[in-house]
Amino acid sequence: MSSVAYLEKEILTDPAQREFPEFSLTRLLNTVFEPTEGCRVCILTDFDDPQSMMKGHAYLNAEGFEVQKRAHEHFYKALHAGVMDELGMTGGEMYAYYCTNGSNLDMKDPCWDEAGREFSLDKDIYPNYDIILCITDWSATAPLTAKCKEFGFRGATLHGVNDIILSSGLAVNYDEVSADAERIRLAMTGADEVEVDFTLEDGRVLTAWLGLGGQKAQKSHGLCKGKAPDVANLPAGEVYFVPEDARGQFPMKYDDGTLGVLEVVDRNIISSTLIEGNQATIDAHNQRLADDPMTGTLGELGFGTQVLPVSYSDIQDEKVLGTCHLATGRDDHLGGDIIPDMFKKHENSTHDDILFAPHKTPNFNISEVRMKRGDQQEVIIRDFMPAEYIMQALRGA
């Protein structure tokens, strides 16, 4: 059942009420990658010490590595327990590469299999598999998107998979997810600008303006059907733009809970000012911005399109209807102009999402998001809920 079916129900205000079918790898792969017949599939994962952790699947007996253990249990074992036979696929190997320790950083080339044998991603993996499932701690969507165009494979990135995601965001029907995303995409495509109002606890309202230049909206909808090289980011379900310009202010909640106000000029975050918390956190961010200004360049504006429960992992939570997110850093995988070579250091060339959602940023509210398209002006979000314009789009009105 798609998000449209929940529009008139109270479930829209409490997505945790939504019931989902049991996770099925067969259904997921068949829907996302149709056709699968004759395809050779493999799994990639990441470790700080990939050779020793991968050999004999040593991580299964080690503390931690929850994502890798789910990759083994729900994907690797399932492939060999009949899923490949059902879908007419071959392969099923699992390889591990070095953790990048940064979102969407390019990966090092060596990788290892369960026998401890070393391989090359460029020479042995990318050219020899039709479908690659990347189930990792750190997102690899940007580098794999570039590699799929070079080598011709299809794939999916599923970083940070947890039990909630398995039972909800990966259990949905992606044909329906795609249809919902397309309805919202059509409602927003060609936007000239978007304004986002953030209301803080002290009553202050910060406004961020993003210039979009009438560009076509894009969607992350989870489908890689056909034979064209492509990589899906799962769970999927968002509409996004690559900002051409930006100015104003928006709040930022840092990992340690510190709150700051970010000042944006000419699409770049130029400074952070403390609201509450740790001044040292603000100082560290300002030092990073001064040392490598590209780390503050805004590369994405995204809107969730699905009715999903909170998973406490941004990969799913940014796909929830009524939320929005900005991202800094590289955006070449989204069709943007920010590439890794523009950064002072390789480790700075990340793509980092900044999610605004009730559970993630309870200290401030997205009071309103407005879109302007020619003479048309529409409210998109109000108080972390889709506005009537978006509801009508989902209904097909």
C-alpha positions as CSV (number, residue, x, y, z in Angstrom):
1,M,0.0,0.0,0.0
2,S,1.5,3.3,-1.1
3,S,1.6,6.6,0.9
4,V,-1.5,7.7,-1.0
5,A,-3.6,5.2,0.9
6,Y,-2.6,6.7,4.2
7,L,-3.4,10.3,3.3
8,E,-6.8,10.4,4.9
9,K,-5.8,8.4,8.0
10,E,-4.3,9.5,11.3
11,I,-1.4,7.2,10.5
12,L,0.1,10.2,8.5
13,T,0.8,11.9,11.9
14,D,2.1,8.7,13.4
15,P,3.8,6.6,10.8
16,A,4.8,4.0,13.4
17,Q,1.2,2.7,13.1
18,R,1.7,1.7,9.5
19,E,1.8,-2.1,8.9
20,F,4.3,-3.5,6.4
21,P,4.7,-6.9,4.8
22,E,7.5,-9.1,6.0
23,F,10.9,-8.3,4.4
24,S,11.5,-10.4,1.3
25,L,14.9,-10.2,-0.5
26,T,13.3,-11.9,-3.5
27,R,10.6,-9.2,-3.7
28,L,13.0,-6.4,-3.2
29,L,15.5,-7.5,-5.8
30,N,12.9,-8.5,-8.3
31,T,11.1,-5.1,-8.0
32,V,14.2,-2.9,-7.9
33,F,16.3,-4.7,-10.6
34,E,13.9,-6.3,-13.0
35,P,15.1,-8.1,-15.0
36,T,17.4,-10.2,-12.8
37,E,17.5,-13.3,-15.0
38,G,21.1,-14.1,-15.9
39,C,22.6,-11.4,-13.6
40,R,25.6,-12.0,-11.5
41,V,25.3,-10.5,-8.1
42,C,27.6,-9.7,-5.2
43,I,27.7,-8.0,-1.8
44,L,30.2,-5.4,-0.7
45,T,30.7,-4.3,2.9
46,D,33.3,-2.3,4.9
47,F,35.7,-2.8,7.8
48,D,38.7,-0.9,9.2
49,D,40.6,-4.2,8.9
50,P,38.8,-5.9,5.9
51,Q,41.2,-8.8,5.4
52,S,41.1,-10.2,8.9
53,M,37.4,-9.4,9.5
54,M,36.2,-10.9,6.2
55,K,38.3,-14.1,6.4
56,G,36.0,-16.9,7.4
57,H,33.4,-14.2,8.2
58,A,35.3,-13.5,11.5
59,Y,33.1,-10.5,12.2
60,L,30.2,-12.9,13.0
61,N,32.0,-13.9,16.2
62,A,33.2,-10.4,17.1
63,E,31.5,-7.7,19.1
64,G,29.7,-5.0,17.1
65,F,29.5,-5.0,13.2
66,E,25.7,-5.0,13.3
67,V,25.3,-3.8,9.7
68,Q,27.7,-6.4,8.4
69,K,26.0,-9.1,10.4
70,R,22.6,-8.1,8.9
71,A,24.3,-8.1,5.4
72,H,25.3,-11.7,6.1
73,E,22.1,-12.9,7.6
74,H,19.5,-11.2,5.4
75,F,21.3,-10.9,2.1
76,Y,24.3,-13.2,1.8
77,K,22.6,-16.3,3.4
78,A,19.3,-15.5,1.7
79,L,20.9,-15.3,-1.8
80,H,22.4,-18.8,-1.2
81,A,19.2,-20.2,0.4
82,G,17.2,-19.9,-2.8
83,V,16.8,-16.2,-3.8
84,M,19.4,-16.5,-6.6
85,D,17.6,-19.6,-7.9
86,E,14.2,-17.9,-7.8
87,L,15.5,-14.9,-9.7
88,G,17.8,-16.7,-12.1
89,M,20.9,-15.0,-10.7
90,T,24.4,-16.3,-10.2
91,G,27.3,-15.4,-8.0
92,G,26.4,-14.4,-4.4
93,E,30.0,-13.6,-3.3
94,M,30.7,-11.2,-0.5
95,Y,33.7,-8.9,-0.4
96,A,35.0,-6.3,2.1
97,Y,36.9,-3.1,1.5
98,Y,38.4,-0.5,3.8
99,C,36.0,1.8,5.7
100,T,36.1,5.3,4.2
101,N,35.1,6.8,7.6
102,G,33.3,9.5,5.7
103,S,30.0,9.8,3.9
104,N,30.3,9.2,0.1
105,L,34.1,9.3,0.1
106,D,35.8,7.4,-2.7
107,M,36.9,3.9,-1.7
108,K,40.3,2.3,-1.8
109,D,40.6,-0.3,-4.4
110,P,41.6,-3.5,-2.5
111,C,39.0,-5.9,-1.2
112,W,38.9,-9.4,0.3
113,D,36.6,-12.4,0.2
114,E,35.8,-14.9,2.9
115,A,38.9,-17.0,2.0
116,G,41.1,-14.0,2.7
117,R,42.0,-13.6,-0.9
118,E,42.7,-10.1,-2.2
119,F,40.9,-8.6,-5.2
120,S,40.6,-5.3,-6.9
121,L,37.3,-3.4,-7.1
122,D,38.2,-1.9,-10.4
123,K,39.7,-5.0,-12.0
124,D,37.8,-7.9,-10.4
125,I,34.5,-6.7,-9.0
126,Y,33.0,-3.8,-11.0
127,P,33.6,-5.3,-14.5
128,N,32.4,-8.8,-13.5
129,Y,29.1,-8.3,-11.7
130,D,25.8,-7.1,-13.1
131,I,24.3,-6.2,-9.7
132,I,26.3,-5.0,-6.7
133,L,24.7,-4.6,-3.2
134,C,26.7,-2.3,-1.0
135,I,25.7,-2.9,2.6
136,T,28.0,-0.8,4.7
137,D,28.5,1.5,7.7
138,W,29.4,4.5,5.4
139,S,27.5,5.5,2.4
140,A,29.1,4.8,-1.0
141,T,26.4,6.1,-3.2
142,A,28.5,8.9,-4.8
143,P,31.5,6.7,-5.7
144,L,29.4,3.8,-6.9
145,T,27.3,6.0,-9.1
146,A,30.5,7.1,-10.8
147,K,31.8,3.5,-11.1
148,C,28.6,2.1,-12.5
149,K,28.8,4.6,-15.4
150,E,32.4,3.5,-16.0
151,F,31.8,-0.2,-15.8
152,G,28.2,-0.7,-16.7
153,F,26.7,-2.4,-13.6
154,R,23.6,-1.7,-11.6
155,G,23.5,-1.6,-7.8
156,A,22.1,-0.4,-4.5
157,T,23.6,1.2,-1.5
158,L,22.1,0.3,1.8
159,H,24.3,1.8,4.5
160,G,23.3,1.8,8.1
161,V,20.7,-1.0,7.7
162,N,19.0,-1.8,11.0
163,D,16.0,-3.9,12.0
164,I,13.5,-1.1,11.7
165,I,14.7,-0.4,8.1
166,L,14.5,-4.1,7.2
167,S,10.9,-4.3,8.5
168,S,9.7,-1.1,6.9
169,G,11.8,0.9,4.4
170,L,13.1,-2.2,2.7
171,A,9.8,-4.1,2.9
172,V,7.7,-1.6,0.9
173,N,6.7,-2.0,-2.8
174,Y,9.1,0.2,-4.7
175,D,6.8,0.4,-7.7
176,E,4.5,2.3,-5.4
177,V,7.3,4.3,-3.8
178,S,8.4,5.4,-7.3
179,A,4.9,6.4,-8.3
180,D,4.5,8.6,-5.1
181,A,7.9,10.2,-5.7
182,E,7.0,11.0,-9.3
183,R,3.7,12.7,-8.2
184,I,5.6,15.0,-5.8
185,R,8.4,15.5,-8.3
186,L,5.9,16.8,-10.9
187,A,4.4,19.1,-8.3
188,M,7.8,20.7,-7.7
189,T,9.8,20.4,-10.9
190,G,10.8,23.7,-12.5
191,A,10.9,25.5,-9.2
192,D,12.7,28.8,-9.3
193,E,13.3,29.0,-5.6
194,V,12.4,27.5,-2.2
195,E,12.3,29.3,1.2
196,V,12.5,27.3,4.5
197,D,11.4,28.9,7.8
198,F,12.9,27.5,11.0
199,T,11.3,28.5,14.3
200,L,13.5,28.2,17.3
201,E,12.5,27.5,20.9
202,D,13.1,31.2,21.8
203,G,10.6,32.3,19.0
204,R,13.2,33.4,16.5
205,V,12.5,32.6,12.9
206,L,15.5,31.8,10.6
207,T,15.0,31.7,6.8
208,A,17.1,29.9,4.3
209,W,16.6,30.8,0.6
210,L,17.7,28.4,-2.1
211,G,17.8,29.4,-5.8
212,L,17.0,26.5,-8.1
213,G,16.9,28.3,-11.5
214,G,13.8,26.4,-12.8
215,Q,15.7,23.1,-12.9
216,K,14.0,19.8,-13.2
217,A,13.4,18.1,-9.9
218,Q,15.0,14.7,-9.5
219,K,13.8,11.7,-7.5
220,S,15.4,8.9,-5.5
221,H,12.8,6.2,-6.1
222,G,14.5,2.9,-5.7
223,L,14.1,1.5,-9.2
224,C,17.0,0.3,-11.4
225,K,14.9,-1.6,-13.9
226,G,16.3,-2.5,-17.4
227,K,20.0,-2.7,-18.2
228,A,21.1,0.9,-17.9
229,P,23.9,1.5,-15.4
230,D,22.4,3.0,-12.2
231,V,22.7,2.9,-8.4
232,A,19.7,3.1,-6.1
233,N,20.0,4.4,-2.6
234,L,17.8,2.3,-0.4
235,P,15.5,3.0,1.4
236,A,14.5,5.4,-1.3
237,G,11.7,8.0,-1.5
238,E,12.7,11.6,-2.0
239,V,12.6,14.5,-4.4
240,Y,15.7,16.6,-4.6
241,F,17.4,19.6,-6.3
242,V,21.0,20.8,-6.6
243,P,20.9,24.4,-5.4
244,E,22.4,27.0,-7.8
245,D,22.5,29.6,-5.1
246,A,21.6,30.0,-1.4
247,R,21.6,32.6,1.3
248,G,20.2,33.2,4.8
249,Q,20.4,31.2,8.0
250,F,19.4,27.8,9.2
251,P,19.9,26.0,12.5
252,M,22.3,23.0,12.9
253,K,22.2,20.3,15.6
254,Y,25.6,18.8,15.9
255,D,26.4,15.2,16.9
256,D,27.1,16.1,20.5
257,G,23.7,18.0,20.8
258,T,25.2,21.5,20.3
259,L,22.9,23.9,18.5
260,G,24.3,26.5,16.2
261,V,23.1,29.0,13.6
262,L,24.7,28.7,10.2
263,E,25.2,31.8,8.0
264,V,24.9,31.1,4.3
265,V,26.2,33.5,1.5
266,D,26.5,32.6,-2.2
267,R,25.5,29.0,-1.6
268,N,28.3,28.6,1.0
269,I,28.1,28.2,4.8
270,I,30.5,30.8,6.0
271,S,30.2,30.6,9.8
272,S,28.4,29.0,12.7
273,T,27.3,30.8,15.9
274,L,26.4,29.1,19.2
275,I,22.8,28.8,20.3
276,E,23.5,26.4,23.2
277,G,25.9,23.6,24.0
278,N,29.6,23.4,23.4
279,Q,31.5,26.4,22.0
280,A,34.4,24.1,21.0
281,T,32.1,22.3,18.6
282,I,31.2,25.6,16.9
283,D,34.9,26.6,16.9
284,A,35.9,23.3,15.2
285,H,33.3,23.7,12.5
286,N,34.4,27.3,11.8
287,Q,38.0,26.2,11.6
288,R,37.0,23.5,9.1
289,L,35.1,26.1,7.0
290,A,38.1,28.4,7.1
291,D,40.5,25.7,6.2
292,D,38.5,24.2,3.3
293,P,35.5,26.4,2.3
294,M,34.2,23.7,-0.1
295,T,33.1,21.7,3.0
296,G,30.4,24.4,3.5
297,T,29.0,24.4,-0.1
298,L,25.3,23.4,-0.2
299,G,25.0,20.6,-2.7
300,E,21.4,19.3,-2.2
301,L,17.9,20.2,-1.1
302,G,15.7,17.1,-0.5
303,F,12.2,16.3,0.5
304,G,10.9,12.9,1.8
305,T,8.0,11.2,0.0
306,Q,7.2,8.1,2.1
307,V,5.1,7.3,5.2
308,L,7.7,5.4,7.3
309,P,8.5,5.0,11.0
310,V,11.5,6.7,12.5
311,S,14.5,4.4,12.2
312,Y,17.1,6.7,13.9
313,S,19.2,6.2,10.8
314,D,19.2,9.2,8.4
315,I,19.2,7.0,5.3
316,Q,15.5,6.1,6.1
317,D,14.5,9.1,8.1
318,E,15.2,11.6,5.4
319,K,12.7,9.8,3.2
320,V,9.8,10.5,5.5
321,L,7.0,12.7,4.1
322,G,7.0,16.1,5.9
323,T,10.8,16.2,6.4
324,C,13.4,18.0,4.4
325,H,17.2,18.0,4.3
326,L,20.1,20.0,3.1
327,A,23.5,18.5,2.2
328,T,27.0,19.9,2.0
329,G,29.9,18.8,-0.1
330,R,30.2,16.8,-3.3
331,D,27.1,16.5,-5.4
332,D,28.5,15.1,-8.7
333,H,26.4,11.9,-8.1
334,L,23.3,14.1,-8.2
335,G,24.2,15.9,-11.4
336,G,25.9,18.8,-9.6
337,D,29.2,20.5,-10.2
338,I,31.0,19.8,-6.9
339,I,33.6,17.1,-7.4
340,P,36.2,15.5,-5.0
341,D,39.1,17.3,-6.7
342,M,37.7,20.7,-5.5
343,F,38.4,19.9,-1.8
344,K,41.7,20.6,0.0
345,K,41.9,17.1,1.4
346,H,40.5,13.8,0.2
347,E,38.8,13.2,3.6
348,N,36.9,16.5,3.2
349,S,35.2,15.5,-0.1
350,T,32.1,14.0,1.7
351,H,28.4,14.5,1.0
352,D,26.9,15.1,4.4
353,D,23.1,15.3,4.9
354,I,21.6,17.7,7.4
355,L,18.2,16.3,8.3
356,F,15.4,18.4,9.7
357,A,12.8,16.0,11.4
358,P,10.9,16.1,14.7
359,H,12.9,13.3,16.3
360,K,16.2,14.6,15.0
361,T,15.8,18.3,15.7
362,P,13.2,18.7,18.4
363,N,14.7,22.1,19.4
364,F,13.3,23.8,16.3
365,N,10.4,23.5,13.9
366,I,10.2,23.7,10.2
367,S,7.3,26.1,10.4
368,E,6.9,26.5,6.6
369,V,8.6,25.6,3.3
370,R,7.5,27.7,0.3
371,M,8.1,27.0,-3.4
372,K,8.0,29.6,-6.2
373,R,7.7,28.5,-9.8
374,G,7.1,31.4,-12.1
375,D,4.0,33.2,-10.8
376,Q,2.9,30.1,-8.8
377,Q,3.6,30.1,-5.1
378,E,2.9,27.1,-2.9
379,V,3.4,25.9,0.6
380,I,5.2,22.5,0.6
381,I,5.6,21.8,4.3
382,R,4.0,23.3,7.4
383,D,5.1,22.1,10.9
384,F,6.8,19.0,9.6
385,M,3.7,17.9,7.8
386,P,3.0,17.9,4.0
387,A,0.9,20.9,3.0
388,E,-2.3,20.6,1.1
389,Y,-0.6,21.2,-2.2
390,I,1.5,18.1,-1.8
391,M,-1.4,16.1,-0.4
392,Q,-3.4,16.9,-3.6
393,A,-0.4,15.9,-5.7
394,L,-0.3,12.5,-4.0
395,R,-4.0,12.1,-4.5
396,G,-3.5,12.8,-8.2
397,A,-5.7,15.9,-8.0
